[in-house]
C-alpha cells in the first residue's frame, strides 16, 4: 500500500503558493516591504533591550502587567486604555476581527486590490468573502456597502494603491449593521485618522501598526474600539499571553519612542513626492499615495521587478493582485535608496 502524501492530512483549501511572498535577494535598496528607512537611535534601542531583559523570561506576562503597559501606551496616544488592544503587529487585529465577527456562515466584504492578508485571513477562518474588485483607483462608493455584511473591511490609506476612501464613506458604513474594521496602518503618513469616530460608533474597530513608521522588527500593533468589543478580543487572544517581553517593553516605553516618529514621517512625505516626480519623468503612470509607498504602472511588471532586483533594488510586484495587472509598488526609503531606485529604473526602462 502506497503511503499518502503528507499534504493529504492538511486542509484541501490551503493556498497552493505563498499569499505574501518576500524576496531574499541581496539588496542595495530594500524597497519592497513598506518599512521605515530609519531605525531608533542606538542608545534607545539598547535601553529597550535592557528593559526587556529585566522582565522574567521564564514567566508568562501577568494580566496586571498587561493592564499597566496598555494604560501607559494608550495614555501616550490620548486614548482610553479600555478601548485599546495591544496586538502582534496589525495582522493580529485583522485576524481577531474575523474570529470575533466572521467565521462559518458569516460574510465579510473587502474591496480590492488591498492588503492580501485581509482576504487570506478570511479564507483561513472560513468566512464567506464578498470581494469587490475596483482597480487601482479603489473608488469605493456607498452603493458598494449594500447589502450589509457581518464584517466590512476598509483600508485608509489603502495598500498597495495609496488612496484613501473618504471619511464620509466610513461614517456611512457605520450606519449599517455589522462590524466595520478600519485598517489605518498607514494613517501616520496621511496625517489624518478616524479614531475619533470610535467613541460614538460601537461597531467600529480601528487597526493600527507601529511597523510602517519605525518598528517593523518588533511586530507591535494595536486596535481601538468599543470597550466591550476590546474585552471580547482580549478574551479571544488570551491577553496578555499573545505578547512577549520585548513587545511589552516597547509598548511600555512608547512615550519615549513616539517623538522619534515625526522626523521619519516628514522624510517620507517629502521623498514620496520627489520619487513620484521622478517616475512621471520616465513617462510612467503613478497613483496618488498617502502611504509610505507609490504604485506605478509598467509594461511588464515581473520582468522589470527582476531586472531591478539584479541591480540590487527590491520593489514589490503587485501585478498578481486583483485589478492590478502591470503594476509595481515601491516603498519610500532613505534619500540614497530612492536615488538608487530611480537610477536603476532609468537604466531598466
C-alpha positions as CSV (number, residue, x, y, z in Angstrom):
1,X,0.0,0.0,0.0
2,X,1.5,3.3,-1.1
3,X,1.9,6.0,1.6
4,X,-0.3,9.1,1.2
5,X,1.2,12.5,0.5
6,X,1.9,14.4,3.7
7,X,-0.4,17.1,2.3
8,X,-3.3,14.7,2.4
9,X,-3.5,15.3,6.2
10,X,-3.9,19.1,5.7
11,X,-7.0,21.1,4.7
12,X,-7.5,20.9,1.0
13,X,-8.3,24.7,0.7
14,X,-4.9,25.9,1.9
15,X,-3.2,28.2,-0.6
16,X,-1.1,26.5,-3.1
17,X,1.5,29.3,-3.1
18,X,2.6,31.9,-0.6
19,X,-0.1,34.6,-0.1
20,X,2.5,37.2,0.7
21,X,5.9,36.2,-0.9
22,X,9.0,38.0,0.2
23,X,12.2,38.3,-1.9
24,X,15.5,37.5,-0.2
25,X,17.8,38.6,-3.0
26,X,20.8,40.8,-2.0
27,X,20.0,44.4,-2.0
28,X,21.4,47.9,-2.0
29,X,17.9,49.4,-1.7
30,X,15.3,47.4,0.1
31,X,12.0,49.0,-1.0
32,X,9.6,46.1,-1.1
33,X,8.1,45.8,2.4
34,X,6.9,49.3,3.4
35,X,9.3,49.5,6.3
36,X,10.7,52.7,7.8
37,X,14.0,53.9,6.2
38,X,15.5,54.8,9.6
39,X,15.8,53.0,13.0
40,X,15.5,54.2,16.5
41,X,18.7,55.8,17.9
42,X,21.1,53.1,19.0
43,X,21.1,54.2,22.7
44,X,17.3,54.0,22.9
45,X,17.3,50.5,21.3
46,X,19.8,49.3,23.8
47,X,17.8,50.8,26.7
48,X,14.7,48.9,25.4
49,X,16.6,45.7,25.3
50,X,17.8,46.3,28.9
51,X,14.2,46.8,30.0
52,X,13.1,43.7,28.2
53,X,15.9,41.8,29.9
54,X,14.7,42.9,33.3
55,X,11.5,41.0,32.7
56,X,11.3,37.4,33.8
57,X,11.7,35.4,30.6
58,X,10.9,32.2,32.4
59,X,7.5,33.5,33.4
60,X,4.4,34.4,31.4
61,X,3.3,38.1,31.4
62,X,0.7,38.6,34.0
63,X,-2.7,40.4,33.4
64,X,-1.9,43.2,35.8
65,X,1.3,43.8,33.9
66,X,-0.5,44.0,30.6
67,X,-3.1,46.4,32.0
68,X,-0.3,48.7,33.3
69,X,1.6,48.6,30.0
70,X,-1.6,49.2,28.0
71,X,-2.5,52.2,30.1
72,X,0.9,53.8,29.6
73,X,0.8,53.1,25.8
74,X,-2.8,54.4,25.4
75,X,-2.1,57.4,27.5
76,X,0.8,58.5,25.2
77,X,-1.8,58.5,22.4
78,X,-4.5,60.2,24.3
79,X,-6.7,57.1,24.2
80,X,-8.9,55.5,26.8
81,X,-7.0,52.3,27.9
82,X,-10.2,50.2,27.9
83,X,-10.6,51.0,24.2
84,X,-7.1,49.7,23.3
85,X,-5.9,46.2,22.5
86,X,-2.2,45.6,22.0
87,X,-1.5,43.1,19.2
88,X,1.3,41.3,17.4
89,X,1.5,43.7,14.5
90,X,-1.5,44.9,12.7
91,X,-2.2,41.5,11.2
92,X,-3.3,40.0,14.5
93,X,-6.0,42.7,14.8
94,X,-7.3,41.7,11.3
95,X,-7.4,38.0,12.3
96,X,-9.1,38.8,15.6
97,X,-11.8,40.7,13.8
98,X,-12.5,37.7,11.6
99,X,-12.5,35.4,14.6
100,X,-14.9,37.6,16.5
101,X,-17.3,38.7,13.8
102,X,-16.7,36.3,10.8
103,X,-16.4,32.6,10.6
104,X,-18.6,29.8,9.0
105,X,-22.0,31.1,7.8
106,X,-20.9,34.8,8.0
107,X,-19.9,37.1,5.2
108,X,-17.3,39.8,5.1
109,X,-16.9,42.4,2.3
110,X,-13.5,43.5,1.2
111,X,-12.5,46.0,-1.5
112,X,-9.7,45.0,-3.8
113,X,-6.9,45.5,-4.6
114,X,-5.8,45.7,-1.0
115,X,-3.6,44.2,1.6
116,X,-3.5,40.4,0.8
117,X,-3.7,39.3,4.4
118,X,-7.3,40.6,4.6
119,X,-8.5,38.0,2.1
120,X,-6.1,35.4,3.4
121,X,-7.4,35.7,7.0
122,X,-11.0,35.5,5.7
123,X,-10.3,32.2,3.9
124,X,-8.4,30.7,6.9
125,X,-11.4,31.5,9.2
126,X,-13.9,30.0,6.7
127,X,-15.6,33.4,6.4
128,X,-17.5,33.9,3.1
129,X,-15.9,36.8,1.2
130,X,-17.7,39.3,-0.9
131,X,-14.7,40.6,-2.9
132,X,-15.4,43.8,-4.7
133,X,-12.7,44.5,-7.3
134,X,-12.4,48.2,-8.1
135,X,-9.0,48.6,-9.7
136,X,-6.1,50.9,-8.8
137,X,-8.4,53.9,-8.1
138,X,-10.2,51.8,-5.4
139,X,-13.1,54.2,-5.7
140,X,-15.4,52.7,-3.0
141,X,-18.9,54.2,-3.2
142,X,-21.8,54.0,-0.7
143,X,-23.7,51.6,-3.1
144,X,-20.8,49.1,-2.6
145,X,-21.7,48.9,1.1
146,X,-25.0,47.1,0.4
147,X,-26.4,44.7,1.2
148,X,-24.8,44.8,4.7
149,X,-22.5,42.1,5.8
150,X,-21.4,40.9,9.2
151,X,-18.0,42.4,8.7
152,X,-16.8,45.1,6.4
153,X,-13.1,46.0,5.8
154,X,-12.0,49.5,4.8
155,X,-8.3,50.3,4.4
156,X,-7.3,54.0,4.8
157,X,-4.9,54.7,3.2
158,X,-5.2,51.6,1.1
159,X,-2.2,49.4,0.5
160,X,-1.0,49.0,-2.3
161,X,-2.9,51.7,-4.2
162,X,-2.2,54.6,-1.8
163,X,-5.5,56.3,-1.9
164,X,-8.0,56.8,0.9
165,X,-11.7,56.1,1.0
166,X,-13.3,59.4,2.1
167,X,-14.2,59.8,5.8
168,X,-17.8,60.2,4.9
169,X,-17.8,56.7,3.4
170,X,-16.6,55.4,6.8
171,X,-19.4,57.2,8.5
172,X,-22.0,55.7,6.1
173,X,-20.5,52.2,6.6
174,X,-21.0,52.6,10.4
175,X,-24.7,53.3,9.9
176,X,-25.2,49.8,8.7
177,X,-25.3,46.7,10.9
178,X,-22.2,44.7,11.3
179,X,-18.6,45.3,12.5
180,X,-16.5,47.8,10.4
181,X,-12.8,47.1,10.6
182,X,-10.9,50.2,9.5
183,X,-7.2,49.4,8.8
184,X,-5.2,52.6,9.5
185,X,-1.7,51.0,9.3
186,X,-0.5,54.0,7.1
187,X,-2.5,56.7,8.7
188,X,0.6,58.4,10.2
189,X,1.7,59.3,6.6
190,X,-1.7,60.6,5.6
191,X,-1.9,63.0,8.6
192,X,-5.5,62.1,9.4
193,X,-7.5,59.4,11.2
194,X,-11.0,58.2,12.0
195,X,-10.0,57.2,15.6
196,X,-12.3,60.0,16.9
197,X,-15.3,58.1,15.5
198,X,-14.8,55.2,17.9
199,X,-16.4,56.9,20.8
200,X,-19.7,57.3,19.0
201,X,-19.7,54.1,16.9
202,X,-19.6,50.8,18.9
203,X,-19.4,48.8,15.6
204,X,-16.1,50.4,14.6
205,X,-12.8,48.7,15.2
206,X,-9.6,50.5,14.0
207,X,-6.4,48.6,13.4
208,X,-3.1,50.4,13.7
209,X,0.5,49.3,13.3
210,X,3.9,50.6,14.6
211,X,5.7,48.6,11.8
212,X,5.4,51.1,9.0
213,X,6.7,54.2,10.7
214,X,9.5,52.7,12.8
215,X,9.3,49.3,14.4
216,X,8.7,46.5,11.9
217,X,11.1,44.2,13.6
218,X,9.2,44.3,16.9
219,X,5.8,43.4,15.4
220,X,3.7,45.5,17.6
221,X,0.3,46.9,16.7
222,X,-3.0,47.9,18.4
223,X,-6.7,48.0,17.8
224,X,-9.1,50.7,19.1
225,X,-12.8,50.1,19.6
226,X,-15.7,49.9,22.0
227,X,-14.6,48.6,25.5
228,X,-16.9,45.6,25.2
229,X,-15.5,44.7,21.8
230,X,-12.0,45.1,23.1
231,X,-12.7,43.0,26.2
232,X,-14.1,40.3,23.9
233,X,-11.0,40.3,21.7
234,X,-8.7,40.2,24.8
235,X,-10.5,37.0,25.9
236,X,-10.2,35.6,22.4
237,X,-6.5,36.2,22.3
238,X,-5.9,35.1,25.9
239,X,-4.3,38.5,26.6
240,X,-1.6,39.0,27.8
241,X,-0.1,35.7,26.6
242,X,-0.1,36.8,23.0
243,X,2.7,39.3,23.6
244,X,6.3,38.7,24.5
245,X,8.7,40.5,26.9
246,X,10.2,42.7,24.2
247,X,6.8,43.8,22.8
248,X,5.6,44.7,26.3
249,X,8.9,46.7,27.0
250,X,8.4,48.6,23.7
251,X,4.7,49.3,24.4
252,X,5.5,50.5,27.9
253,X,8.3,52.8,26.5
254,X,6.2,54.2,23.7
255,X,6.0,57.7,25.3
256,X,9.8,57.8,24.8
257,X,9.7,56.3,21.3
258,X,6.9,58.4,19.9
259,X,8.9,61.6,19.5
260,X,11.2,59.8,17.0
261,X,8.3,59.1,14.6
262,X,7.8,62.6,13.4
263,X,11.1,63.1,11.5
264,X,10.7,59.8,9.7
265,X,7.2,60.5,8.7
266,X,8.1,64.0,7.4
267,X,11.0,62.5,5.4
268,X,8.7,60.0,3.7
269,X,6.2,62.7,2.8
270,X,8.9,64.8,1.1
271,X,10.6,61.9,-0.6
272,X,7.3,60.4,-1.7
273,X,6.7,63.5,-3.9
274,X,10.3,63.6,-5.2
275,X,10.1,59.9,-6.2
276,X,6.7,60.4,-7.8
277,X,8.1,63.3,-9.9
278,X,11.0,61.0,-11.0
279,X,8.6,58.3,-12.0
280,X,6.4,60.6,-14.1
281,X,9.5,62.0,-15.8
282,X,10.1,58.5,-17.1
283,X,6.6,58.6,-18.6
284,X,5.1,56.2,-16.0
285,X,1.6,56.4,-14.5
286,X,1.9,56.9,-10.8
287,X,-1.1,56.8,-8.5
288,X,-1.5,59.4,-5.8
289,X,-0.5,58.0,-2.4
290,X,-1.0,58.9,1.2
291,X,1.1,56.0,2.5
292,X,4.8,55.4,2.6
293,X,4.9,53.8,-0.9
294,X,3.9,54.5,-4.5
295,X,2.0,52.4,-7.0
296,X,3.0,52.7,-10.7
297,X,2.2,51.0,-13.9
298,X,4.7,49.4,-16.2
299,X,4.6,47.2,-19.4
300,X,5.9,44.0,-17.8
301,X,5.9,44.1,-14.0
302,X,7.5,40.7,-13.4
303,X,10.4,41.4,-15.9
304,X,11.1,44.9,-14.6
305,X,10.9,43.7,-11.0
306,X,13.5,41.1,-11.7
307,X,15.8,43.5,-13.6
308,X,15.7,45.9,-10.7
309,X,16.4,43.1,-8.2
310,X,19.5,42.2,-10.2
311,X,20.6,45.8,-9.9
312,X,20.3,45.5,-6.1
313,X,16.9,47.3,-5.8
314,X,14.0,45.3,-4.4
315,X,10.4,46.5,-5.1
316,X,7.1,44.7,-4.8
317,X,5.5,43.1,-7.8
318,X,1.8,43.5,-7.1
319,X,0.6,42.6,-10.6
320,X,-0.9,39.4,-9.3
321,X,-3.4,41.2,-7.1
322,X,-7.0,41.6,-8.3
323,X,-7.3,44.6,-10.6
324,X,-3.5,45.4,-10.6
325,X,-2.1,43.8,-13.7
326,X,1.2,45.6,-14.9
327,X,1.8,47.4,-11.5
328,X,4.7,47.6,-9.2
329,X,4.9,49.2,-5.7
330,X,7.9,50.9,-4.3
331,X,8.4,51.8,-0.6
332,X,9.8,55.3,0.1
333,X,13.2,54.7,1.6
334,X,16.1,56.8,2.5
335,X,17.3,59.6,0.1
336,X,20.1,57.3,-1.0
337,X,17.9,54.3,-1.6
338,X,15.3,56.4,-3.5
339,X,18.2,57.7,-5.7
340,X,19.4,54.2,-6.4
341,X,15.9,53.1,-7.3
342,X,15.3,55.9,-9.8
343,X,18.8,55.4,-11.3
344,X,18.2,51.6,-11.7
345,X,14.7,52.3,-13.1
346,X,16.0,54.7,-15.7
347,X,18.5,52.1,-16.9
348,X,15.9,49.4,-17.0
349,X,13.1,51.3,-18.9
